[in-house]
Amino acid sequence: MQQAAGSALQAQDVDQVLAMLAGIVARTRSANSPMGFFPALYRQVTLAVKEGIARGLFDDGPRMQRLDTVFANRYLAAYQTFLAGGQPASCWDLAFSATRSDRLIILQDLLVCINAHINFDLGIAAAEICPGEAIASLHGDFDKINQLLAKLLPAAEADIGRFSPLIGLLDQVGGRDETQVLDFSLDAARDDAWNHALILAHLPPPVWPPAVAALDAKVTFLGKLIAEPGGLAGKAVEMIRLTESLDRAAVIDALDSLDAGAVSAAGGVSAAGGAGVADAADATGAAATGGGAPAGD
């Protein structure tokens, strides 16, 4: 691991990413903090990526190792900056502040962080790893890394039900999957992140800061939709929160013990076999993301 003066500690490879995530999981578990929900799930996604690299799942294993590390470092830097009292990207500041507020239900805690990491971080990381015309060659592996998350999310939602007995209210409110009612779609987030990657990869460096700032504003808006649902969904969230378990450590343990190995070995995770995975991702609902350029709507 490396750390420049005044900067966040950064991982150098996937093994270091896993070690840093394990440290966050352990500390948040000890504090019984909902801040541990996302890193527990994310650690399982990273384990699935590592096992996929070892099995030759990706078109370019070394490139995926770099992408996974750069991608994870964006979350790790935002997390460390927030804990130190600094100002991470506004989408991450919203996610961490909302999670730490105890106002969200478990599913919201996960989705508001997934929103920031996929909709904001992923496209930026992809463009950094494959600038210019090289970005086109990444598309297949880009989809595969998202497919791994898409296969873990249903298992995570099933585990959440053990600690959130009224989570089914969200289905009844909207007649749709819970995540749909909270305005999040992993499919839409993946597609939007790819569009952002394409645009950023072809932008000259001087144009990156305003483009990234505009993207941050857009993703922050999407995060607010997840964290602050209105209407019947908002009332359902209030009822769900009152009945959820306060044993956050047990929730963290459940999310940190999902079967990542089975996910990475699943036959559906392939460039040609995306239909089964897409079905799992579709269970995460309708689009809350806009399309196209990294700019606010």
N, C-alpha and C positions, 0 to 999 in steps of 0.2 A: 504494500500500500504506500501511496505517496501523499504528501501534504506540503503544498507551498505555503510560505508565510502568509498568515491571514486568510487562508482558504480552507475549504472543507477537505476532510480525508477522502481520498479517491481510490477505488479498487483498480487493480491492474489486469485482472482476469476474472473469469466466472467464479473460480474458487474463492477469490477474495470477496466478490459480491455476496456469495453465499455466507461467508464468515461474518461480514458486516450486517447482513440481514438477520442472521441468527443472534447477533449481539443486540440488535434493536428489539427483536422478538422477546429475548430473555429479560431485558430491562423493562419493557412495557408490560410484560406478564407479571413481573414482580410488583409493578405499580398498579396492577389491575386496571390498566388504561386501554380505552378503545383505540388509542393510537397504534396498538399492536395488531389490529385486525388486518389492515392492508399488508404490512410487511410479512405477516404469517402466510397469507395467500400468495404474495409475490415470491416468497422463498420457494414455495412449491412450484410455481411457474418456472422459476429459474432452474430448479432441479430438473424439471421436464425438458427444458432447453439443453441443459448440460448432457442429459442422457440421450437426447435426440442428436446432438453433435457427435457423441461417441458412437452412435449406431449408424451414422451417415445419412440421417434424415434430411439434412439441408444440402442444398446444391454446393455451398462453399462453407465448410465447417470453420476454418480460421476466420473468415469474414463474419460469420455469425457470432463467433466468440468475441470479436471486437465490437460488433453492434450491441450484443447483449450487455457488455461491460459499459460502453458509453451510455446506453439507454438507462441502465441501473444507476450509474453515477449521477444522472440528472435528479433522480429521486433522492439519492443519498445526500447530495449537496443541498437540495431544498430542505430536507429534514433537518440536517445539521444547522443550516442557517436559521431556520425557524426556532429551534431549541436554544440557539445562542442569542435570540432576541433580534436577529437581523430581518431583512425583508427579502424573502424568496419571491419568485414569480407570483403574481397576484392570484392565479388559479390555485397554486399550492398554498398560499397564505390562507385563502378561503377554505380549502380542504382541511388543512391542519387545525385552523381555528374552529371550524364547525365540528370536527371530530372531537376536539378537546373540550368543547362546550357542554357535552352530554345532552345536547338537544336532538341528536339524530338517532334513528334506530340503526341496528347493526347493518342492515342492507344499505342504508344511506351512507354509513361510514365507509363501506367498501366502494360504493359507486362513485362517491365524490372524489376519491383518490384515483380510482381507475380512469375517471374522466380526465383528470389532470395529466396522468402518466401517458395515456394513449393519445388523447386529442392534442395535447401540447408537446410532450417530450418525445414521442416516438417519431414523428415526422422530422423533427430537428435532428435527432440522433441519426436517422437514416441518411439525411442529406449530408451530415458531417462525414459519415463513413464512405458514402458513394457520391461525391460531388459531380456535377456536370452530367455528361452522357452515361457515366457509370451507374447512375441511379436505376436505369431501366433493367439492368441485370439483377437487381435486388428484389424485384417484385415477388417472385415465387417464394423466396425465403421470408420475406416480409409478411406474406399471408400466413405462412406456416407458424411463425412465432405467435401470431394472433389466434390461430386455430388452437394452439395449446391452451391459451387462456380461455377460449370459448368452451373447451371441453372440461376445464376445471370449474368454471362458474356454476353449472348446474349442481355439481357435487357440493360446492360451497353453499348454494342456496338451500340444499337439502339439510346440510348441517345447521344452518341458521335456524331452520324450523324447530330444532330441538331446544333452542334458547329463546325463540320468539313465537309463542303459541298462536298469536293472532295475526301472523304475517299474511295468512290467506285472505285477510280483509282487503288487501290491495287488489287481489284478483276480483273480488266481488264488486269493488268500487268501479273498476274499469272493464271487467269482463276480459282481461288480458293478463299476461304474465306480470308478476310484481314489478320487474324492472321497467316494463313498458309504462306502467302507471307513474313511475318516477322519472319518466322521460329520458331513458338511456337505452342505447342500442350499441352493442359491441360491433356488429356489422357496419353500422353507419360510422362509428368512431374509427374503425380500421380503414374504411374507404376514405374518410376525410383526412386521416393522418397520412395516407399515401398521396393524396392530392397535395397536401402541404409539403411533403417530402419532394415531390416532383418540382414544385415551384421554387422552394428554397435551394434545391440542388443547382438550379440554373440562374440564381440571382448572384450578382457580384457582391463580395463581402461588405462594401459600404452600405448596401441596402438591407442587410440582414437585421440590424437592430430595430428599425421601425417595423419591418415585417413581423419579427418575432413579438414585438410589443402589441401589434394589432391582433396576432393570434392569441396571445395571452388574454387580451380583453375579451375576445370571443369565447374562449374556454372558461373564463371566469363567469361569464353570463350563463353558460351551460351548467356550470357547477351550482349556481344559485337556484336553477330550476330543480336540481336534484335535492339540494339541502333545504329548500323552502317551497315545497309543493303547496299549491293552493286548492281551494274547493274541497270536494269530498276526499281527495287523496290526502290533503293536509290533515283533515279531521281523523282519517283512518290512521295516519302516522302517529297522531297524538295518543290514540287508544292503544296502538301496538306498543308504543314506548312504555306505557304504564305497566304492561304485562311482561316485558322482556326481562330475562335474567340479568342480574347485576354482577354475575360471576364472569367478568370480562376475561379473566385468566383461562377459564374453561373454554370460552369461545375461541381465544387465541390458540389453545391447544388443539381444538377441533380443526381449525383452519390450517394449522401447521402440520397436520397429520393426514391431509388428503393424499390420495395415491398418485403421486406425480409420475411414478414409473409406469403405471398402467396407461396414463394419458399419453406419454411420449411413445409408448409401444403400440398405441391404437392404430389400426390399419387405415382409419379415415383421415389421418393427418398426412396428406400428401397433396402435391400440386393437382393431381388428377382426381383425387378422392375427396374433394372438398364438400361434396353434397351433404354427407352425414355430419360433418363438422359445421357446415353452414346451418343445418337444422338446429344443432345445439346452440349456435350463436343467435339464431332467430328467436330462441326462447328468451333472449334478453331484450327483445322488444323493438319498438318503433323508433325512428331517428329523433335524437335530440340535437344532432349536429347539423350545421349548415354545410354546404359543399364548397369546393373550389378553393379560392385564394386564401392565404393566411391573413385575413382582414376581418374586422368586425362587421357584423351585418347592419 
